C-alpha cells in the first residue's frame, strides 16, 4: 500500500498526517512514479501554513525523483523503467508513489543519483534562472546573496565562481559562514552582529552591488535596498521571514532609481526549450562534479513534521531530502 503525507487544515507541522493512500492507474498524459527520494523545500511550509492557498485536504511537496512504473494512454516520451526527476508539479510529492502529468518530468541521467536529484532540481533550476536569466551578470561583477549557506545558496556560490562572479553572502552563524566559504562564497557577513549594508559598501568601495538576491523577505528587504548601487536590482525570490512589505515607488527613486522583481521558477521553466537549456547547464555542472550538492539532512517521510520544524528554525544547511 502506498503512503503519503496529507493535511486537512493549515497550521503548524503537527497538521501533517502519514496515511495509506490509493494511487490508481495513470490517465492520458500521466505516469505512475515510485519515488526513491523526495525534496524538502521552504516553500512546502508556505502551503502547510496557508500562505500559499491549496484546496484541502491536500498533499505536500513539489519535488521528487524515482522510477516510472506505468504510463497512461498517449504517453510517448516516457516509458516504464525511466529514471526521472521533477519540480513544480501538483502538490503530492511527500508520498511513496503517485500519479502525475508528464509535463512535470525531466529525464535523469544515470550519473546523477536519485537523492541528489531530489535535493537539487528545484534549487538548481532556481539558481540557473537567477544567474543566467534575471540580469546580464558578467565576470568581475559583485552580488549580495542572503542565506548563502542554504540549499540554493551553496549551489549559487559554486555556480557564480564558475562564472567569475564575486559573491558577498549573508549568514546567521560562524558555522554557516564556514560552509558558505567552502562552497565558493568570497566574502561572508554575519547579519546578527554586522550591518550588512555597511559591510557591502565597505567591500565595494562605497558603490554597493548591482544585484541583491534575497530569499528571506521581510527581515532583509530594507537591508537589501540599502546594499544596491544606483539603478541596482533587488531580486526577491523567497519569503522565509515573511512577505515583502508593499513597495514605495518613490523610495526606489530616492535610493538611486532601483528596480525590484519577485520572480517565480514556474515562469522560467514554462517553455520546454528554455527549461531544457537550464536543465542541460545544471545537469552538466552536477554530473561533471563542477557543482556538488550537499545533502546535510535526511528524514523519513513519516517524520515530515520534524523536518519542517528544523527547516523553520534555521537548523538546516545545504539541502534536505526524504529518503525512501
N, C-alpha and C positions, 0 to 999 in steps of 0.2 A: 504494500500500500504506500502511495506517495504521501509526503507530509509537506506542510507549508506553514509559514508564519502569516497570521491574519489578524486584523484589528477591526473592532466593531464601533469604536468611538475614538476621537482624537484625545491625546493626553500624554502622560509620562510613559517611560519604557514598559511599565507593567501592563499597558493595554494590549501588548502583543501576545498572541496565543499560538502555541505549537499544536497544529491539528492535522489529522488524517484528511486527505482530500482525494476526490475522484478527478483524474486528469482528462480522461476521454481520448478520443482519436482526433488527429488534426483534420481540419476542414480545408477547403480550397485555399491555396496560397499559404498554408501553415505547415509547421513541423511539430513533432513531439520531441522535446530535448531532455536528456538526462544530464543534470548538472554534475560537474566534477568540482567546481568551485564557484562561489558567488561573491561579488564585490560588496563592500560596505562603504557607503559614501555619506558625507554630511547631509546631502540633500534628502537622504532617506528619513532623517529626523524631521524635516520640514513637512513631509507627508504625514508622518505619525502624529505630529502636534497639531496639524490642521493649517499650518502656514501656507502650504500648498494644498488646495482642496482636492479630495478624492471621493468618489461615490462609495459609500460604506454599505456593507463590510467590504474590506479590500485587502489585497496582499501588499507586500512591501518589496522594494528593491527594483532596480532597473538595469542591473549589470550582472552577467554571469558567463560561464564558459563550460562547454561539455560536448557530448556526442549526440548527434541526431539519431533517434531510434526509429522514427517513421515519418513519412512525408505525406501530405494531403494531395488531393487531386490538382493537377495543373502545375505542380512544383517541378521545375526543370533544372534550376541552378544548384540544387542541393539534393543529396541522397543520404539514405541511412548509412551510418558509419562516418559521416563527415565530422571533422573537428571544427567547432565554431565558437565564436565569442560574440557578444552584443552589448550595446548600451542604448539607453533611450527608448526601450521598448515599453509596452504597457506594464504597470505595476505587477509584481508577482515573482521576481527573481529569488526571493527568500523561499526557495522550495527545492525539493529533491528532483522533481521533474515538472515540466509544464508544456503547454501548447502555446506557440507564439507565431506571429507572421514572419515570413522570410525577409521582409523589408528591413527588419532589425538586424539580420545576421551578417557576420563577417567571417569568411573562412580563415581558419587559424593554421599557420604553418607549423609543421612538426617541431621546429626549433624552439618554439615558444610554449612552455608548459601551461596547463590549464590555470593553475593558481596565479601565475604571472599575468595571464590574460585577464583574469577576473580582477586583479589588483590594479591594472593599468589601462584598460580600454577606455573608460570614461576619463580618467585623469590624464592619460596620454593624449587622447584626442583633444581634450581641453587645452593642454599645453601646446599642442600642434596649432590650433587656431589662434591662441594667444600670441605665439611667437611668429607665426607665418601668415596670418591674415588680418590682424587687428590694426597694425601700424607698420609702416615700412622701416623697421629697425635694421640697422647695419652694424657691421663690426666696428667696435670702438664706442658705441652708444652705452650709456649707463641707465639702468632702470631700477626702480624700487619694487620689491616683491614682499608683500606681507605673508606670514605663515610659511616662511621659507623651508621649514623642516617638515611640512605636511606632505600628503601624498602627491598633490600637484607640485608643491614647492620643490621637492627633491628631483622630480623629472625635469621641471623647468630649469633649475640651476645647471643640470648636466647638459641639457639641450642648448641653453644660452651660451655655455662655454664652447660648444662646438661651433656656434655662430660668431664667436668673438664678442659677445655682448657682456658687459660688466654688470653684475647683479649686486645690489645692496639689499640684503634680506633682513626683515624684522622677525624676531622670535621672542619667546617668553622666558626661556631659561638658558643657562650656560650649556646644559646637556644638549638642548636643541640647537644651540649655536654651533657646537662642535659637529653635530650631524650635518648641518647645512654646509659648513666649510668642507667637510669630507666629500660633499657632492658637488663642489664647484662654486659655491657662493663666495664672492670675492670679499665682501665686507658685511659684517653682521652687526645689527643693532638690537640690543635688549630693551624692548619697549617698556618694561616695568621700571627701569632705572634710568633710561635715557630719553630725551626728547627726540623722537625720530626725525622730525622735520629739520631740527637744528643740526643733527648729525648728517643728514643728507646734504644740507647746504655746505657743511664743512668738507664733506667728501667730494663735492662738485665745485669747489671754489666759489660758492655762493650762487651758482646758476640754478640749482635744482635739476630734476630729471625730466626728460621729455615724456615718459610714461610711468605711471604707477599701476601695478596690478594688485587689486585689493579684493580678497575673498572674505574679509572679516566683516565689513559693513559698518554698522552704526558706531562701533567703538573707534574705528580708524578713519572714517570718512574725512573728518576735518584735517587730521594729520596728513592724509594723502593729498588733499588740495594744497596744503602749505608746502609740500615737498616738490611740487611741479614747477618746471621752468615756464616762462611765458609761452602761451599757446600750447601748453602741455595737455596730455590726455590722461584722464583717470578712467581706468577700466574696472568697473565694479562687477566682478563675476561670481560673487558669493556673499552670503549674509550670515556668517557663523555667529556674530554677536547681535544680530537683529537687523531689520531692514534699514537701508539708507534713508535718511530723512528727506523731505521734499527739497528739491533743488531751487536755490535762489539764483536766477539768471544773472542779476546784477552783481552778485558775489563773484561769479565766474569772470565777469568783465573786470572787476576791480583787482582781482588776483592775477590778471595777465591774459585775459581772453582765453580762458581754459575751456576744454572740452570734457564731457563726461559721457560714457556709454555703459549700458547694462546689457552685455551680450548673453546669449544662451547657446549652449552647444548644439541644440537641435537645429538652429538656423544655419550652422556652419557645416553640418553633415547631411542636410536635407537633400542636396543634389548628389546623386550617386557618383558622378565623376569627381566632384570635389572631395567627397568622403574617401573615395578610393585613393586619391593623391595623398591626403593626410594620413590615411592608414598605411600607405606604402612607405612614407617617411618614418612614421612611428615604428612600424614592424622592422624596417631596415635597421634603425638605430638599436632597437632592443635585441633583435636577432643576432646582430654582429657583436653585441656587448658594449657598444659605444655608450649606451644608456642602460644602467642596471636598475631594476625595480626592487625596492626594499620592502619586503613583507615582514613587518615587525610585530604584528598582532594577528593571531589566528583564533577563530572561535568555531564552536559547533553551532549549527543553525538554531538548535533548541535554546542556545544561550544568547539569542539576539538582544534581549533586554540588557544584559551586562555589557555587550558590545556597544550599545547605544549610550549607556552611562559613561563608559570610558571615553567614547568619542566626544560627548558633550562636555566632559570635564577636562578636556585637553590633555588626556593621558597618553595620546597616541602620537607616534612619529611615523613618517612614511605611510605605507598603505596597510590596510587591514582586509582580511578575507574570511569568509566562512568556508571551511574545508569540509567536503563530503566524502 
